[in-house]
């Protein structure tokens, strides 16, 4: 779209150029941003390309058209890019508060850590190696100061030097300049103030798009030593094919892959837990227990390790009092609550209710839930408290106390009155043989008079929510559930 815009401007068709710029680049930005926040970087990425590659061509245009093209380019790309950067910076105060609520580091530590992450990304991309640390990056060290760890300051200086190099050589070596500037612009969102996790290799997919262009151009350019450079190009491709084959061999063997990741990420509780889970599924329970014991000694107090030891105890039928106490303590002081933790609690609740975890049982599960409820970091979010109350309601139903389950469900709904939650909990009551209580729960939801419309459209999730309300989806679902519950109540 931008290339078409530029071609029309060069030919003097400024109206058509603006149409391609506004509808093409602008439309792509809106759609990409609704899909994922990183898509909002589209104007900034196009601006880098325009400034380094396209703008020098404007010098060949007549003076009036040259001036107009320069002005229009900055208006069409510069202002939106500036607005996006301003928006990201404006999120810093909220990001600082959110980081303290869900992460084990603050905003300053995140920003200090990102130069190390960026330099490591470049190292992984530019230096061929047989493998990386895998997909578990929770063991990535946090930078607490410029020299803690010692690589923080050199990494920061390295990033600044590469940025300066990109600006300095944009006329003499435009391919190198655009590769560097495009790489760092592509990381502006995910390596900025937003409280995302510190490190993920997949964040390089888009930023690295142009990174090897300078190398390819040099290898295949005519001139001196063309044959030698061509042979080097073939050798590089052959080396990358070999490395890809080696990685495919590892990825084709999940247990071997998990053990390698656990070995290469000794400080990653997720990597250790994943490896132990695959070992347990392969019937290698003794190895799984030994791996988790070593991880517990290496990273004491880590909630992921403690919970994996509970799961391993369920699988083996042997759960020690020490493991249960360690899990209680870890849950009671854990700070970084996420969807994965919620899913673990739900899976463990399901296992106990099915009778698949007699080693823990309902008394042990209730001890874990008590520890979660007493944790201030967990209780800050109404949605998390609602999830916990629903678990306790499910347990009350299993114990035959339907009235207490209804009370817990109503309290949960008061905390975060969503139609999805009302439907789920009313269905719980109906499925447990208490349709009249399910109807009372739906009546309670109706009494709250919830307007579940998004305040503004910021993402595809908001668009989806708006569409569900616009089409009456929730109203139809609630009516259908109410009809089913009435039929069940009348048939008793």
C-alpha positions in Angstrom: 0.0 0.0 0.0 2.8 2.4 0.8 4.7 1.5 -2.3 1.5 2.3 -4.4 1.2 5.6 -2.5 4.7 6.5 -3.2 4.4 5.7 -6.9 1.3 7.9 -7.3 3.1 10.8 -5.5 6.1 10.5 -7.8 3.8 10.7 -10.8 2.0 13.8 -9.3 -1.2 11.9 -8.5 -1.4 13.1 -4.9 -5.0 12.3 -4.3 -4.6 8.7 -5.3 -1.5 8.5 -3.2 -3.3 9.7 -0.2 -6.1 7.2 -0.8 -3.6 4.3 -0.8 -1.8 5.7 2.3 -4.9 6.4 4.4 -7.0 3.4 3.3 -4.1 1.0 2.8 -1.6 1.8 5.5 -4.2 3.3 7.8 -6.7 0.4 7.3 -3.9 -2.2 7.8 -2.9 -0.5 11.1 -6.4 -0.6 12.4 -7.0 -4.2 11.5 -3.5 -5.3 12.8 -3.9 -3.3 16.0 -7.3 -4.9 16.7 -5.7 -8.3 16.2 -2.6 -7.6 18.4 -1.3 -4.4 19.9 2.0 -4.9 18.1 0.1 -4.2 14.8 -0.1 -0.6 15.8 3.6 -0.2 14.9 2.7 -0.4 11.2 3.1 3.4 10.7 6.4 3.4 12.5 7.8 0.5 10.5 6.6 2.2 7.2 8.1 5.5 8.4 11.5 3.8 8.8 11.3 2.4 5.2 10.2 5.7 3.8 12.8 7.8 5.6 15.8 5.5 4.7 14.8 4.0 1.3 12.1 6.2 -0.4 12.9 9.7 0.7 16.3 9.9 -1.0 14.5 9.3 -4.3 12.5 12.5 -3.8 15.6 14.5 -4.7 15.1 13.6 -8.4 11.6 15.2 -8.4 10.8 18.8 -9.4 11.3 21.1 -6.4 7.6 21.8 -5.7 6.7 18.1 -5.8 9.8 17.2 -3.7 8.7 19.6 -1.0 5.1 18.3 -1.1 6.1 14.7 -1.0 8.3 15.3 2.0 5.5 17.1 3.8 2.9 14.6 3.0 5.1 11.7 4.0 5.6 13.1 7.4 1.9 13.9 7.8 0.8 10.4 6.7 3.3 8.3 8.6 5.2 10.6 11.0 2.1 11.9 12.9 0.5 8.5 13.4 3.9 7.0 14.4 4.4 9.8 16.9 0.9 9.2 18.2 1.6 5.5 18.7 4.9 6.2 20.5 3.0 8.8 22.7 0.3 6.2 23.4 2.9 3.6 24.5 4.6 6.2 26.8 1.2 7.3 28.2 0.7 3.7 29.4 3.7 3.9 31.6 1.9 4.9 34.9 -0.7 2.1 34.5 2.0 -0.3 33.4 4.0 0.5 36.5 1.1 -0.3 38.7 0.2 -3.5 36.8 3.8 -4.7 36.9 3.8 -4.5 40.7 0.5 -6.5 40.8 1.4 -9.3 38.4 5.2 -9.4 38.0 8.2 -10.1 40.1 9.8 -6.8 38.9 8.9 -3.2 38.5 8.8 -1.0 35.4 12.3 0.4 35.8 13.8 -3.1 36.1 11.9 -4.2 33.0 13.3 -1.3 31.0 16.8 -2.0 32.2 16.4 -5.7 31.3 15.3 -5.1 27.7 18.7 -4.1 26.2 20.1 -7.4 27.4 17.1 -9.2 25.8 17.6 -7.3 22.6 21.3 -8.0 22.4 20.6 -11.7 23.1 18.0 -11.8 20.3 20.6 -10.4 17.9 23.1 -13.0 19.1 20.6 -15.8 18.5 19.8 -14.5 15.0 23.3 -13.6 13.8 25.4 -16.5 15.3 24.4 -19.9 14.1 24.0 -22.5 16.9 22.5 -25.9 17.3 19.7 -24.9 19.6 18.4 -22.3 22.0 16.9 -22.4 25.5 13.4 -23.2 24.2 10.1 -21.6 24.9 10.4 -21.2 28.7 12.0 -17.9 29.6 10.9 -17.2 33.1 14.5 -17.8 34.3 15.7 -14.7 32.4 17.6 -12.7 35.0 16.1 -9.3 35.9 18.3 -6.2 35.7 18.2 -4.5 39.1 20.8 -1.9 38.2 23.2 -0.9 35.5 25.8 -3.4 36.8 23.4 -6.0 38.2 23.9 -8.2 36.3 27.2 -6.9 34.9 26.0 -7.2 31.3 23.3 -4.6 31.7 25.4 -1.5 31.0 27.3 -3.0 28.0 24.0 -4.2 26.5 22.5 -0.7 26.9 25.6 0.9 25.3 25.4 -1.7 22.5 21.8 -0.9 21.7 22.5 2.8 21.7 25.6 2.3 19.4 23.6 0.2 16.9 20.9 2.8 16.8 23.5 5.5 16.3 25.1 3.4 13.5 21.7 3.0 11.8 21.2 6.8 11.7 24.8 7.5 10.7 25.0 5.2 7.7 21.5 5.7 6.3 22.9 7.4 3.1 26.0 5.3 2.5 24.7 1.9 3.6 20.9 2.2 3.4 20.3 -1.6 3.6 22.3 -1.9 6.9 20.6 1.2 8.3 17.1 0.1 7.5 17.8 -3.4 8.8 18.9 -2.0 12.2 16.3 0.7 12.6 13.5 -1.7 11.5 14.6 -4.2 14.0 14.5 -1.8 16.9 11.3 -0.2 15.7 9.7 -3.6 15.6 10.5 -4.1 19.3 9.2 -0.7 20.4 6.0 -2.2 21.7 7.0 -5.5 23.3 10.4 -4.2 24.6 8.8 -1.0 25.9 7.0 -0.1 29.2 4.1 -2.5 28.8 4.4 -5.1 31.6 4.8 -8.1 29.3 7.2 -10.9 30.3 10.8 -10.0 29.9 11.9 -12.3 27.1 10.5 -14.3 24.2 12.3 -15.4 21.0 9.1 -15.2 18.9 9.1 -11.4 19.3 11.8 -11.4 16.6 9.7 -12.7 13.8 8.6 -9.3 12.5 11.6 -7.2 13.6 14.1 -9.5 12.0 12.3 -9.3 8.6 15.1 -7.2 7.0 18.0 -8.1 9.2 19.7 -10.4 6.7 19.1 -8.2 3.6 22.5 -6.5 3.9 24.2 -9.8 4.1 22.3 -11.3 1.2 23.0 -8.2 -1.0 26.7 -8.4 -0.2 27.0 -12.1 -0.8 25.3 -12.0 -4.2 26.6 -8.7 -5.5 28.7 -8.7 -8.6 32.3 -7.6 -8.4 35.5 -8.7 -6.7 35.5 -12.3 -5.2 32.0 -12.9 -6.5 32.6 -16.7 -6.7 34.1 -16.8 -3.2 31.1 -14.9 -1.8 28.7 -17.2 -3.8 30.4 -20.2 -2.2 30.0 -18.7 1.2 26.3 -18.1 0.5 25.9 -21.8 -0.4 27.9 -22.8 2.7 25.7 -20.7 5.0 22.5 -22.2 3.5 23.9 -25.7 4.0 24.9 -24.9 7.6 21.4 -23.5 8.4 19.8 -26.6 6.8 21.9 -28.9 9.0 21.0 -26.8 12.1 17.3 -26.9 11.1 17.5 -30.7 10.7 19.1 -31.0 14.2 16.4 -28.9 15.8 13.7 -30.8 14.0 15.1 -34.0 15.5 14.8 -32.5 18.9 11.3 -31.1 18.3 10.2 -34.5 17.1 11.1 -36.1 20.5 9.1 -34.1 23.1 10.6 -35.9 26.1 14.2 -35.3 24.9 13.3 -31.7 24.0 11.8 -31.1 27.5 14.9 -32.5 29.2 17.2 -30.4 27.1 15.2 -27.3 27.9 15.2 -28.1 31.6 19.0 -28.6 31.4 19.6 -25.3 29.6 17.2 -23.3 31.8 18.0 -24.5 35.4 16.5 -21.3 36.8 13.2 -21.7 34.9 10.5 -23.4 37.1 8.3 -23.7 34.0 11.0 -25.7 32.1 11.5 -28.0 35.1 7.7 -28.5 35.6 7.2 -29.2 31.9 10.0 -31.8 31.8 8.7 -33.5 35.0 5.2 -33.6 33.5 6.4 -35.4 30.3 8.5 -37.8 32.4 5.5 -38.7 34.5 3.3 -39.2 31.4 6.0 -41.5 30.1 5.8 -43.6 33.3 9.2 -42.3 34.5 7.8 -41.2 37.9 11.1 -41.6 39.8 13.0 -39.4 37.4 10.2 -36.8 37.5 10.3 -36.7 41.3 14.1 -36.4 41.3 14.0 -33.6 38.8 11.5 -31.6 40.8 13.4 -32.2 44.1 16.6 -30.8 42.4 14.6 -27.8 41.2 13.1 -27.2 44.6 16.6 -27.1 46.1 17.9 -24.8 43.3 14.9 -22.4 43.4 13.3 -22.7 46.9 9.9 -21.2 47.3 9.0 -21.3 43.6 5.3 -21.8 43.3 5.5 -23.6 39.9 7.8 -26.2 41.4 5.7 -26.6 44.5 2.5 -27.1 42.5 4.2 -29.6 40.1 5.3 -31.6 43.1 1.6 -31.7 44.2 0.6 -32.9 40.7 3.3 -35.5 40.8 2.1 -36.7 44.2 -1.4 -37.0 42.8 -0.1 -39.1 39.9 2.1 -41.4 42.1 -0.5 -41.6 44.9 2.1 -40.4 47.4 2.1 -36.8 48.7 4.2 -35.9 51.7 3.1 -33.4 54.4 6.2 -31.4 53.6 5.2 -31.1 49.9 1.7 -29.9 50.9 3.1 -27.4 53.4 5.6 -26.1 50.8 2.8 -25.6 48.3 0.7 -23.7 50.9 3.6 -21.4 51.8 4.4 -20.8 48.1 0.7 -20.0 47.2 0.5 -17.7 50.2 3.3 -15.4 49.1 3.1 -15.7 45.3 2.9 -12.3 43.5 2.6 -13.1 39.8 -0.9 -14.5 39.2 -1.8 -15.4 35.7 -4.2 -17.5 33.7 -1.9 -20.5 33.9 -2.1 -20.5 37.7 -5.9 -20.2 37.5 -6.0 -23.2 35.2 -3.8 -25.2 37.5 -6.2 -24.7 40.4 -9.2 -25.6 38.2 -7.5 -28.8 36.9 -6.5 -29.8 40.5 -10.1 -29.2 41.7 -11.4 -31.3 38.8 -9.0 -34.1 39.7 -10.0 -34.1 43.4 -13.7 -34.0 42.5 -13.2 -37.0 40.1 -11.4 -38.9 42.7 -8.1 -38.9 40.7 -6.1 -37.3 43.5 -6.8 -39.2 46.7 -3.3 -38.3 48.0 -4.5 -34.6 48.2 -8.2 -35.1 48.7 -10.7 -32.4 49.6 -9.1 -31.4 52.9 -5.7 -30.8 51.2 -7.3 -28.9 48.4 -9.1 -26.7 50.8 -5.8 -25.9 52.5 -4.4 -24.8 49.2 -7.5 -22.7 48.5 -7.2 -21.1 51.9 -3.6 -20.1 51.2 -4.6 -18.6 47.9 -7.5 -16.6 49.5 -5.2 -15.2 52.2 -2.7 -13.9 49.6 -3.2 -10.1 49.2 -1.7 -10.2 45.7 -4.3 -12.7 44.6 -7.3 -10.9 46.2 -6.6 -7.6 44.5 -8.4 -8.7 41.3 -12.2 -9.2 41.5 -12.0 -11.7 38.6 -9.6 -13.9 40.6 -11.7 -13.8 43.7 -14.7 -14.8 41.6 -12.8 -17.8 40.2 -11.9 -18.9 43.7 -15.5 -18.6 45.0 -16.6 -20.6 42.0 -14.2 -23.4 43.0 -15.4 -23.4 46.5 -19.0 -23.5 45.2 -18.2 -26.5 43.1 -16.7 -28.2 46.1 -19.8 -27.4 48.2 -22.0 -29.0 45.5 -19.8 -32.1 45.6 -20.2 -32.2 49.4 -24.0 -32.0 49.0 -24.4 -28.4 50.4 -26.3 -26.8 47.5 -27.5 -23.8 49.5 -23.9 -22.8 50.4 -22.9 -23.3 46.8 -25.6 -20.8 45.7 -24.4 -18.3 48.3 -20.9 -18.6 47.1 -22.0 -18.3 43.4 -24.0 -15.2 44.2 -21.1 -13.6 46.0 -18.8 -14.4 43.1 -21.2 -12.8 40.6 -21.4 -9.6 42.7 -17.6 -9.3 42.4 -17.5 -9.4 38.6 -21.0 -9.6 37.1 -20.4 -11.1 33.7 -23.1 -13.0 31.7 -20.6 -15.8 31.0 -20.0 -16.3 34.7 -23.8 -16.3 35.5 -24.4 -18.9 32.8 -21.5 -21.1 34.0 -22.5 -21.1 37.6 -26.2 -21.5 36.9 -25.3 -24.5 34.8 -23.2 -25.9 37.6 -26.3 -25.8 39.9 -28.5 -27.4 37.2 -26.0 -30.2 36.4 -25.7 -31.0 40.1 -29.5 -31.6 40.3 -30.6 -28.3 41.6 -32.3 -26.5 38.7 -34.4 -24.3 41.0 -31.2 -22.9 42.5 -29.8 -22.3 39.0 -33.0 -20.2 38.3 -32.5 -18.2 41.5 -28.9 -17.5 40.4 -30.0 -16.2 37.0 -32.6 -14.1 38.9 -29.8 -12.7 41.0 -27.9 -11.8 37.8 -30.9 -10.1 36.4 -31.3 -8.0 39.6 -27.8 -6.6 39.1 -28.9 -5.0 35.8 -25.5 -5.3 34.2 -24.7 -3.4 31.1 -21.9 -5.5 29.6 -21.0 -3.3 26.7 -17.3 -2.3 26.2 -16.7 1.4 26.9 -14.5 1.7 23.8 -13.2 -0.6 21.1 -9.5 -1.2 21.7 -9.1 -4.8 20.5 -10.7 -7.6 18.6 -11.9 -8.9 22.0 -13.9 -5.7 22.4 -15.3 -6.0 18.9 -16.3 -9.6 19.7 -18.0 -8.5 22.9 -19.8 -5.7 21.1 -21.0 -8.2 18.4 -22.3 -10.7 21.0 -24.3 -8.0 22.7 -25.5 -6.5 19.4 -26.8 -9.8 18.2 -28.4 -10.6 21.5 -26.2 -13.7 22.1 -26.2 -13.5 25.9 -29.9 -12.8 26.1 -30.6 -15.9 23.9 -28.2 -18.1 25.9 -29.7 -17.0 29.3 -33.2 -17.5 28.0 -32.3 -21.0 26.7 -30.7 -22.0 30.0 -33.6 -20.7 31.9 -36.0 -22.8 29.8 -33.8 -25.9 30.4 -33.7 -25.3 34.1 -37.5 -24.7 34.3 -38.1 -28.0 32.4 -35.7 -29.8 34.8 -37.4 -28.3 37.8 -40.9 -29.2 36.6 -39.9 -32.7 35.8 -38.6 -33.5 39.2 
